[in-house]
């Protein structure tokens, strides 16, 4: 893996996030892939645990952060509609003392304004040390970054802790979206999270949306943002750039 990072074997794909009511692409999540010379393209679940255990998650995460910001700024320079780019932060990165310096340096080198970068951290990670998380997240918000809780609903955050986190978004875990058409419990949980987010003034993103019926339910609950195979699989920077350059009437027939 160390050699792979040095040789440029890693690349990013981007999964678009749509405003459910306007059809506009408003963001994208950056997702790492490893083009292994023998095994072919590897998905994150195949190499992230190794990166975490070996400590290579820090340099890998640094590269992902830079590449995502560089690409987002490139789209802006091409005159495309500005979007927010989401970058996942692992537990080891979050505990690394150099993370804030890495973010500042990346923004400086790429020229990307901080408000177009969103760091995504899992609910369980935040709850491991809530006080430390609040302090670190406060520092990020002072820079101007957006902050999201990923996989929301799978951890054990209290409402008091949630109120303390300086967040901008909640991302509903796809496990609650998958069976929306058949499971009333999942529908109730999704409604509750969307309502909670709205009351806290947070944007809510539903991950893993795969069907028109799921989309319709989320729209009825006034969920603002959606992400999933129904709207677009993770794609190359070139393909997402083409989508950003298309008119609203052509971008996605799902919103017509």
N, C-alpha and C positions, 0 to 999 in steps of 0.2 A: 504494500500500500504506500509506503514512504516513497518507493521508486515511482509508483503510478502518479502520485501527486507531482513529483519533480518532472516527470516526462509529459505531463499534460494529458493524462488518460481520463481525467474526470471532465464532465461537462454538465451543463444545467438544462433542464427542461422546465417549462413554465405552464402552470395550469391557470387558465383565466378565471376571474371572479366577476360575476355580472350583477349589476343593479337589477333586481327582480322586476322593477316597475318601469324602468326606462329602456332596458335592454343594452345599456352601455357597459362596456368592460371598464371596471373601476379599479381593478387590481389583478395581481397574479402571484401565485405562490411559486417560489424558486425551489426546484427539487433536484438533488444531485443524482447523477448516474456515473458509474465507473465502466468505461469501455476497456474491459480486461483483455489483454492480448491473446489469452488462451480461452477464457470462459465466456467471452462476449460481453454484452451489456449487463451489468449487475444493478439490481435495485437496492435502495437504501437499507432495507432490512437484511440484505446479504453482506453489507460491509460496515454499517454504522456501529453495531455492537463491537466489532473488532477495533474500529477507530476509537471508541470509548475506552475499551480495556487497555489499549496501547498508548493512549494519550495523543494519538494522531488526530483526534477529533478537533483539537484546537487549531493546528495549521490548516486542516481541511475546512473547518468552519470559517477560518479567516479568508480562505480562497473563495468559498461560496459567497460570503458577504461582499467581497470586492467584485466578483464577476457579476453578481446580481445587480449591484449598484451601477457598475460600468455599463451594463446592457440597458438598464432603465434610462440612464442619462443619454445613451446613444439614441434610443427611441425618441426622446425629447428633442435632441438636436436635429433629428430627421423631420420634426414638425408634427409628430404623432400626438394624440391626446395623452396628456400626462396621467399616469396611473401610479398606484402604490405597489411596491414590490415587497412581498412577505418572505422573510428568511427565518427558518427554524433555528432556535438556539438550544443546544443540548445541555444536560445537567452539568457536565464538566466545563463547557464554555461559560455557563452562567456563573460558575464559581471561580473562574479564572480572573485574576486581578487585572489582566491586560485587556479585558473585553471592551471597556469604555474607550480606552486609547485606540484599540483597533477600529472601533466604529468611527471615532473622530478622524482618524487617519484616512480611512476609506472614503468618507464623505469629502474630505479635502482633496484627495487624489482624483476622485471621479467627477467632482463638481456637482454631485447630486444633492439637492436640498433635502434636509433631514425629514421633512414632512412627507416625502415620497418613499420612505423606508419604514417598514413595520417589522418588528421583531416578534416572533411567535414563541411562546414558552408554554409548556404543558401545565395543567392545573396541579398535578401531583408534584411537579418540580417546585412550583411556587409555595406549596404547603410544607415542603421539607424544612424551610426556614423562612417563615412569612415576614418576620421583621427585617431580615437581611434583604429579602426580595423587594420589599417596599422601598428601602433605601436605594437600592440599585436602580429600580424602575423610576424612582424620582429623578435620579441623575440622568437617565435616558430621556425622560419627558422634558427636562430642562434644556437638553440639546434640541428637542423638537421632534423626536421620533414618535411613531405610533407603536402601541403595544397591544398584543392580543393574547388571550388565553386560548391555546389550542386544545382540542379534545375535551371541551368543557362538558361536564356531567359525569366524567369517569373518575374524578378525584373526590376529595372530601373537604373542599373549601367551605368554610362557614360564611354566612352572610356578612358578618362583621369583618372578616378578612377580605372578602370580595369588595366590600365598600372601601377598604383602605388601599387597595391596589390602584395605582394611577393608570387605568386601562383605557383603551379606545374601542376594543372589540372583543366579543365572545364568539368562538367558533364551536358550534354544536357538533359533538362527535358524531361521525357517520353511523355509529352503531344505533343511534336513536332515529336516524333518517331511513335506514335500510328497510324497516318493516312498517313504515308509516301507513301504508295502504291496508294493513291487516291487524296491526297491534294497537289497541286503544291506549295502552299504557305508554307506548312510545309517542303517540299523538299528544297525550297529556303532558309528558315531559317536554316535548318540543314546544308546545304552547307556553308552558311555564317559563322555559329558558328565554324564549323570545320576549315574553312579557316582562321578565326580570331585567333583561338587557335594555329594553325600551325605558323602563322606569329609572334605570341607572344612567340613562343618557348614552348608552353604548350601542354601536353598530353590531348587529348579529349576523353571522355568516353560517349558513347551513352547508356542511361538507358532505360529499358523497351522494349528491342528488343524481339519480339515474333514470327517473321516469317523469312523464308529464303529470301523473297523478300526485307524485311527491311535490312537484313544482306548484301545482294548484293548491294543495293543502298549505304549503308554506306561504303562498301569496295571501290566502285567506286569513293567516295569522299575522300578516304584515311583516314577515321576515324580509329584511332589506336586501341581503346579498346572498348569492348562491354560487356553489362551486361543485363540479362533479362531471361524470361522463356524459350526462344528458346535455351538457352545454359545451364540453370540450375536454378531451384527455390532455394530459401533460404533453406539451409540444415544443418544437424547437423555437429559438428566438426569432428566426426568420418567419416561421408560420404565424406566431403571435403578432409580429410586426405587421404582417399583411392584414390580419384581423383588425388591428387597431386602425389601419388605414382605410378600412371599408366603411361605407355609409351605414347608418343605423338600420336602414331598411334591409340591408344585405347581411349585416353581422350575424344575426341568428334568427332563424325562422321561429324559434320557440317563443319569441315575445310578440309575434305578429298578431 
